Amino acid sequence: LGKYIRPNNYREGSLYDLPVLAKEVCSQFLESHGKDLEDITIDPKQASEFLSEDDLDKISSRQDKDINSLSLVDLLEVGCDSTTLSSGCYATVIDSLMNQTDKPFVVVMDGFNCYFDHGHYFHETYDPDVIKAIPFQKITLLKPLLEAMGLEKAENRKALCRAIEARPMKRGAIVVGTTESHSVARKFTDALSDAMEAQVTDDNGVKVVNVLPYSPIEVEHIVANFETIGVGRLRFDRGDTVMNDQEVAYLRLVSGGVGQNLLDSCII
C-alpha cells in the first residue's frame, strides 16, 4: 500500500501524493502530538494552497461545523479517516508548523541517504514508459522537508543529490542521519554529504557531524555490558559469547560497529 501513488491534480509543479502513507502519518502525528497542537489554528485561505474548495467542504461536513478557522487537530483527524484528504491535510499541517513561531518544531529522519538512492515510485504521467522514478521532491509527503534543507535529486541521467535555495522553517530544526547498513550506492551518499557540507556556513545553521562506528574495544565493552544485564540470547549462554573472541568479532562484523545493529545482533 505504501507504493500506491497518484498525481496531485490541485497543486502546481507536477506533484504526486502517497495517500496511504499520508493517512498513517496523520494518525501517528495525532497520537503523539495531538495535545501539543490543540491551540494552533489556521485560516482557511492558508489551507487553500493545499486543499481545494471541495476538499474544504468535505472537511466541514465531516467536522459538522462551519469552517471559519481550522485547527490542526481537526485536519489530522480528517486525514486519519480519509485517503482522499490525507495528503492535503498533512501538507497543510506541516506548512503551518514550519511557518509558525509559537512552538518549536523538530523533525527527525533516519536513513536519509535512502531518499536519494534509486527511486521506488513510478507513474505514467511522470514518465510514459514508466522507467524513470519520481524524485522525492515531487512527492508531497517529503517535499516541504527537502525544501527546508535545500536539497533535491537531479532529474538527469546521473540523478545525484544537489543543493538548491533552502526554505528553512521559522522556528525549529530538521535532524537527519545517513545509514551505512542499507544498500545505497556510495555515489548517492557522497553526493548528499557534499551538498550538505557545501551549505555549512555561520549564517544558515547547517551542521554536519560524522558519527563514527564503535571501535573493536568499544564493541567488546558493549557486548560485555549486554551480557551483564541479560540482553537477548546473551542472557542464557553463561558468558560463552563474551569469552569467545571469534563470536565477538562476528558480532562486530555483522553490525558494522553500529549501536542499534549490534543490539539487534545480540537479540536475534
Backbone hydrogen bonds in HBPLUS format (Angstrom, degrees):
<---DONOR---> <-ACCEPTOR-->    atom                        ^
c    i                          cat <-CA-CA->   ^        H-A-AA   ^      H-
h    n   atom  resd res      DA  || num        DHA   H-A  angle D-A-AA Bond
n    s   type  num  typ     dist DA aas  dist angle  dist       angle   num
A0004-TYR N   A0001-LEU O   3.03 MM   3  5.35 161.9  2.07 110.8 116.6     1
A0006-ARG N   A0017-ASP O   3.10 MM  11  5.43 156.1  2.16 145.0 151.9     2
A0017-ASP N   A0006-ARG O   2.77 MM  11  5.43 165.1  1.79 171.2 170.5     3
A0008-ASN N   A0015-LEU O   2.86 MM   7  5.40 171.1  1.86 138.9 135.8     4
A0016-TYR N   A0138-LYS O   2.79 MM 122  6.14 143.9  1.92 156.7 168.1     5
A0140-THR N   A0016-TYR O   2.89 MM 124  6.09 158.7  1.93 161.1 168.0     6
A0022-ALA N   A0018-LEU O   2.87 MM   4  6.00 158.6  1.91 158.2 165.4     7
A0023-LYS N   A0019-PRO O   2.95 MM   4  6.04 151.5  2.03 140.0 146.9     8
A0024-GLU N   A0020-VAL O   3.11 MM   4  6.42 153.1  2.19 143.0 150.0     9
A0025-VAL N   A0021-LEU O   2.85 MM   4  6.14 156.2  1.91 152.0 158.6    10
A0026-CYS N   A0022-ALA O   2.93 MM   4  6.14 159.8  1.97 149.5 154.5    11
A0027-SER N   A0023-LYS O   3.10 MM   4  6.33 155.1  2.16 143.9 150.2    12
A0028-GLN N   A0024-GLU O   3.00 MM   4  6.29 162.8  2.03 151.2 155.3    13
A0029-PHE N   A0025-VAL O   2.78 MM   4  5.88 159.0  1.82 152.9 159.6    14
A0030-LEU N   A0026-CYS O   2.93 MM   4  6.04 161.0  1.97 146.7 151.4    15
A0031-GLU N   A0027-SER O   3.00 MM   4  6.18 158.9  2.05 146.5 152.5    16
A0032-SER N   A0028-GLN O   2.95 MM   4  6.04 159.6  1.99 149.0 153.9    17
A0033-HIS N   A0029-PHE O   2.84 MM   4  5.67 159.9  1.88 149.5 155.7    18
A0034-GLY N   A0030-LEU O   2.94 MM   4  4.42 128.0  2.22 127.0 126.4    19
A0036-ASP N   A0033-HIS O   3.06 MM   3  5.27 123.5  2.39 102.5 117.1    20
A0037-LEU N   A0034-GLY O   3.15 MM   3  5.33 142.9  2.29 101.4 111.9    21
A0040-ILE N   A0037-LEU O   3.15 MM   3  5.47 169.4  2.16 118.6 120.3    22
A0072-LEU N   A0040-ILE O   3.13 MM  32  6.15 159.8  2.17 159.7 159.9    23
A0042-ILE N   A0070-LEU O   2.67 MM  28  5.22 151.7  1.75 148.2 157.8    24
A0070-LEU N   A0042-ILE O   2.86 MM  28  5.22 169.9  1.87 161.0 161.4    25
A0046-GLN N   A0043-ASP O   2.90 MM   3  5.44 134.2  2.12 114.8 126.2    26
A0047-ALA N   A0043-ASP O   3.37 MM   4  6.84 151.0  2.46 145.2 153.3    27
A0048-SER N   A0044-PRO O   2.93 MM   4  6.14 129.6  2.19 140.7 154.5    28
A0049-GLU N   A0046-GLN O   3.45 MM   3  6.05 168.1  2.47 110.2 113.7    29
A0050-PHE N   A0047-ALA O   2.93 MM   3  5.65 154.7  2.00 120.1 126.9    30
A0051-LEU N   A0047-ALA O   2.84 MM   4  5.86 144.5  1.97 150.2 160.5    31
A0056-LEU N   A0052-SER O   2.94 MM   4  6.30 156.9  2.00 151.7 157.9    32
A0057-ASP N   A0053-GLU O   2.90 MM   4  6.15 150.4  1.99 145.2 153.6    33
A0058-LYS N   A0054-ASP O   2.94 MM   4  6.22 151.2  2.03 144.2 152.0    34
A0059-ILE N   A0055-ASP O   2.92 MM   4  6.24 152.9  1.99 147.3 154.9    35
A0060-SER N   A0056-LEU O   2.90 MM   4  6.14 154.1  1.97 144.0 151.1    36
A0061-SER N   A0057-ASP O   2.94 MM   4  6.22 156.6  2.00 148.0 153.7    37
A0062-ARG N   A0058-LYS O   2.91 MM   4  6.11 152.4  1.99 145.3 153.3    38
A0063-GLN N   A0059-ILE O   2.92 MM   4  6.10 153.2  1.99 147.8 154.8    39
A0064-ASP N   A0060-SER O   2.84 MM   4  5.84 116.1  2.26 133.7 150.4    40
A0065-LYS N   A0060-SER O   3.25 MM   5  5.67 157.6  2.31 148.8 154.2    41
A0075-LEU N   A0071-SER O   3.17 MM   4  6.55 158.1  2.22 149.4 154.9    42
A0076-LEU N   A0072-LEU O   2.97 MM   4  6.21 157.3  2.02 147.4 153.3    43
A0077-GLU N   A0073-VAL O   2.90 MM   4  6.13 154.1  1.97 149.7 157.0    44
A0078-VAL N   A0074-ASP O   3.03 MM   4  6.31 155.4  2.09 148.5 154.6    45
A0079-GLY N   A0075-LEU O   2.87 MM   4  6.08 158.9  1.91 147.0 153.8    46
A0080-CYS N   A0076-LEU O   2.89 MM   4  6.08 137.4  2.07 143.0 153.2    47
A0081-ASP N   A0078-VAL O   3.05 MM   3  5.34 138.5  2.23 104.5 115.8    48
A0082-SER N   A0078-VAL O   3.18 MM   4  6.29 130.2  2.44 150.9 164.0    49
A0086-SER N   A0082-SER O   2.95 MM   4  5.76 126.6  2.24 137.5 151.6    50
A0089-CYS N   A0085-LEU O   2.97 MM   4  6.10 162.6  2.00 161.2 166.7    51
A0090-TYR N   A0086-SER O   2.88 MM   4  6.00 164.4  1.91 151.9 156.6    52
A0091-ALA N   A0087-SER O   2.97 MM   4  6.11 167.6  1.98 147.9 151.6    53
A0092-THR N   A0088-GLY O   3.04 MM   4  6.14 153.4  2.11 142.1 149.2    54
A0093-VAL N   A0089-CYS O   3.02 MM   4  6.24 161.9  2.05 152.1 156.5    55
A0094-ILE N   A0090-TYR O   2.96 MM   4  6.18 171.3  1.97 162.0 163.8    56
A0095-ASP N   A0091-ALA O   2.99 MM   4  6.05 163.7  2.02 144.8 149.8    57
A0096-SER N   A0092-THR O   2.98 MM   4  6.11 155.7  2.04 144.6 151.4    58
A0097-LEU N   A0093-VAL O   2.99 MM   4  6.23 162.1  2.02 153.4 157.6    59
A0098-MET N   A0094-ILE O   2.96 MM   4  6.12 150.6  2.04 149.6 157.8    60
A0099-ASN N   A0095-ASP O   3.17 MM   4  6.23 124.8  2.49 137.3 149.4    61
A0099-ASN N   A0096-SER O   3.25 MM   3  5.32 144.0  2.38  97.6 107.7    62
A0170-LYS N   A0098-MET O   2.88 MM  72  6.08 159.1  1.93 153.8 156.8    63
A0105-PHE N   A0171-ARG O   3.24 MM  66  6.43 151.0  2.33 126.0 134.1    64
A0173-ALA N   A0105-PHE O   3.01 MM  68  6.55 144.2  2.14 141.4 149.2    65
A0107-VAL N   A0173-ALA O   3.00 MM  66  6.48 155.7  2.06 150.5 157.6    66
A0175-VAL N   A0107-VAL O   2.77 MM  68  6.16 165.3  1.79 166.7 171.3    67
A0109-MET N   A0175-VAL O   2.85 MM  66  6.33 156.8  1.90 156.0 163.5    68
A0177-GLY N   A0109-MET O   2.97 MM  68  6.51 139.6  2.13 155.0 164.0    69
A0114-CYS N   A0111-GLY O   3.00 MM   3  5.61 151.4  2.08 115.3 123.9    70
A0112-PHE N   A0177-GLY O   2.83 MM  65  5.71 165.9  1.85 146.0 145.9    71
A0115-TYR N   A0112-PHE O   3.14 MM   3  5.75 153.4  2.21 114.5 120.9    72
A0116-PHE N   A0113-ASN O   3.11 MM   3  5.45 156.9  2.17 108.3 115.4    73
A0117-ASP N   A0114-CYS O   3.32 MM   3  5.15 168.5  2.33 102.7 104.8    74
A0134-ILE N   A0121-TYR O   2.76 MM  13  5.61 169.8  1.77 163.4 167.0    75
A0126-TYR N   A0123-HIS O   3.08 MM   3  5.54 143.6  2.22 109.7 119.5    76
A0127-ASP N   A0123-HIS O   3.12 MM   4  6.40 167.3  2.13 156.5 160.0    77
A0130-VAL N   A0127-ASP O   2.73 MM   3  5.03 157.2  1.78 117.7 125.8    78
A0138-LYS N   A0135-PRO O   3.02 MM   3  5.79 163.0  2.05 120.9 126.4    79
A0139-ILE N   A0136-PHE O   3.04 MM   3  5.03 165.6  2.06 108.0 111.4    80
A0142-LEU N   A0139-ILE O   3.09 MM   3  5.97 145.1  2.21 127.0 133.1    81
A0143-LYS N   A0139-ILE O   2.98 MM   4  5.80 143.3  2.11 154.1 162.5    82
A0145-LEU N   A0142-LEU O   3.13 MM   3  5.45 121.8  2.48 108.2 122.5    83
A0146-LEU N   A0142-LEU O   3.05 MM   4  6.25 163.9  2.07 166.7 171.7    84
A0147-GLU N   A0143-LYS O   2.99 MM   4  6.13 157.8  2.04 153.3 159.8    85
A0148-ALA N   A0144-PRO O   3.04 MM   4  6.14 147.8  2.15 135.4 143.6    86
A0149-MET N   A0145-LEU O   3.25 MM   4  6.51 137.6  2.45 136.4 146.4    87
A0149-MET N   A0146-LEU O   3.19 MM   3  5.16 129.4  2.46  93.3 106.2    88
A0150-GLY N   A0146-LEU O   2.98 MM   4  6.13 114.0  2.43 135.2 152.3    89
A0151-LEU N   A0146-LEU O   3.08 MM   5  5.40 168.3  2.09 146.7 150.1    90
A0150-GLY N   A0147-GLU O   3.10 MM   3  4.91 145.8  2.23  94.3 104.7    91
A0167-ARG N   A0147-GLU O   2.88 MM  20  5.62 153.6  1.95 129.9 134.8    92
A0164-ILE N   A0150-GLY O   2.93 MM  14  4.81 160.2  1.97 116.2 120.7    93
A0152-GLU N   A0162-ARG O   3.07 MM  10  5.67 143.5  2.21 156.8 166.0    94
A0162-ARG N   A0152-GLU O   2.89 MM  10  5.67 154.2  1.95 165.4 173.5    95
A0154-ALA N   A0160-LEU O   2.90 MM   6  5.50 174.7  1.91 147.0 147.0    96
A0184-VAL N   A0182-HIS O   2.78 MM   2  5.64 136.3  1.97 108.0  94.3    97
A0188-PHE N   A0185-ALA O   3.06 MM   3  5.64 135.9  2.26 113.1 123.5    98
A0189-THR N   A0185-ALA O   3.43 MM   4  6.87 159.3  2.48 151.4 156.6    99
A0190-ASP N   A0186-ARG O   2.89 MM   4  6.03 166.7  1.91 158.4 162.3   100
A0191-ALA N   A0187-LYS O   3.03 MM   4  6.01 154.4  2.10 134.7 141.8   101
A0192-LEU N   A0188-PHE O   3.05 MM   4  6.23 154.1  2.12 143.0 149.7   102
A0193-SER N   A0189-THR O   2.94 MM   4  6.19 162.8  1.97 150.7 155.4   103
A0194-ASP N   A0190-ASP O   2.88 MM   4  6.08 162.3  1.91 152.0 156.7   104
A0195-ALA N   A0191-ALA O   2.96 MM   4  6.10 155.9  2.02 143.0 149.7   105
A0196-MET N   A0192-LEU O   2.99 MM   4  6.24 155.9  2.05 151.5 157.5   106
A0197-GLU N   A0193-SER O   2.90 MM   4  6.06 165.2  1.92 153.4 157.9   107
A0198-ALA N   A0194-ASP O   2.98 MM   4  6.05 144.5  2.11 142.0 150.9   108
A0199-GLN N   A0196-MET O   3.00 MM   3  5.26 146.5  2.11 104.4 114.7   109
A0200-VAL N   A0197-GLU O   3.26 MM   3  5.28 162.8  2.29 103.0 108.2   110
A0214-TYR N   A0257-GLY O   2.73 MM  43  4.65 171.2  1.74 136.8 134.6   111
A0218-GLU N   A0215-SER O   3.07 MM   3  5.11 118.5  2.46  98.2 113.7   112
A0219-VAL N   A0215-SER O   2.95 MM   4  6.27 154.0  2.02 156.3 163.9   113
A0220-GLU N   A0216-PRO O   3.11 MM   4  6.40 157.9  2.17 145.5 150.6   114
A0221-HIS N   A0217-ILE O   3.12 MM   4  6.39 157.7  2.17 144.2 149.5   115
A0222-ILE N   A0218-GLU O   2.94 MM   4  6.14 159.0  1.98 150.6 156.5   116
A0223-VAL N   A0219-VAL O   2.90 MM   4  6.04 166.6  1.92 156.9 160.2   117
A0224-ALA N   A0220-GLU O   3.02 MM   4  6.14 156.0  2.08 143.3 150.2   118
A0225-ASN N   A0221-HIS O   2.95 MM   4  6.20 145.8  2.07 140.6 150.0   119
A0226-PHE N   A0222-ILE O   2.86 MM   4  6.18 153.8  1.92 149.8 157.1   120
A0227-GLU N   A0223-VAL O   2.95 MM   4  6.22 152.6  2.03 146.5 153.8   121
A0228-THR N   A0224-ALA O   3.01 MM   4  6.22 147.0  2.12 140.1 148.9   122
A0229-ILE N   A0225-ASN O   3.09 MM   4  6.36 157.7  2.15 152.4 156.5   123
A0230-GLY N   A0226-PHE O   2.93 MM   4  5.93 114.4  2.37 135.1 151.3   124
A0231-VAL N   A0226-PHE O   2.91 MM   5  5.14 158.0  1.96 143.1 148.1   125
A0234-LEU N   A0231-VAL O   3.07 MM   3  5.67 138.5  2.25 146.4 145.2   126
A0235-ARG N   A0232-GLY O   3.22 MM   3  5.95 166.0  2.24 117.2 121.4   127
A0233-ARG N   A0266-CYS O   3.16 MM  33  6.30 144.7  2.29 154.2 160.2   128
A0240-ASP N   A0237-ASP O   3.04 MM   3  5.54 161.4  2.08 116.6 122.6   129
A0243-MET N   A0239-GLY O   3.03 MM   4  6.02 155.5  2.10 151.1 156.9   130
A0244-ASN N   A0241-THR O   3.15 MM   3  5.21 155.1  2.22 103.5 111.2   131
A0248-VAL N   A0244-ASN O   3.13 MM   4  6.47 161.5  2.16 156.5 161.3   132
A0249-ALA N   A0245-ASP O   2.91 MM   4  6.08 155.6  1.97 144.1 151.5   133
A0250-TYR N   A0246-GLN O   2.88 MM   4  6.05 146.5  1.99 140.4 149.6   134
A0251-LEU N   A0247-GLU O   2.98 MM   4  6.32 156.2  2.04 147.9 153.6   135
A0252-ARG N   A0248-VAL O   2.98 MM   4  6.26 153.1  2.05 146.4 153.9   136
A0253-LEU N   A0249-ALA O   2.93 MM   4  6.15 147.7  2.04 140.9 150.0   137
A0254-VAL N   A0250-TYR O   2.95 MM   4  6.23 169.7  1.96 162.4 161.9   138
A0255-SER N   A0251-LEU O   3.12 MM   4  6.00 143.8  2.26 138.2 147.2   139
A0256-GLY N   A0252-ARG O   3.00 MM   4  5.77 129.3  2.26 135.1 145.7   140
A0258-VAL N   A0255-SER O   3.19 MM   3  5.71 164.0  2.22 113.1 117.7   141
A0262-LEU N   A0258-VAL O   2.86 MM   4  6.02 151.6  1.94 158.0 167.6   142
A0263-LEU N   A0259-GLY O   2.99 MM   4  6.28 156.4  2.05 152.7 158.8   143
A0264-ASP N   A0260-GLN O   2.93 MM   4  6.18 162.8  1.96 150.2 155.0   144
A0265-SER N   A0261-ASN O   2.90 MM   4  6.08 152.4  1.97 143.5 151.1   145
A0266-CYS N   A0262-LEU O   3.16 MM   4  6.39 140.1  2.32 139.9 149.4   146
A0266-CYS N   A0263-LEU O   3.15 MM   3  5.25 128.8  2.42  97.4 110.6   147
A0267-ILE N   A0263-LEU O   3.13 MM   4  6.38 130.5  2.39 142.1 155.4   148
A0267-ILE N   A0264-ASP O   3.14 MM   3  5.13 135.8  2.35  95.7 108.0   149
A0268-ILE N   A0264-ASP O   2.98 MM   4  6.12 170.7  1.98 161.4 162.3   150
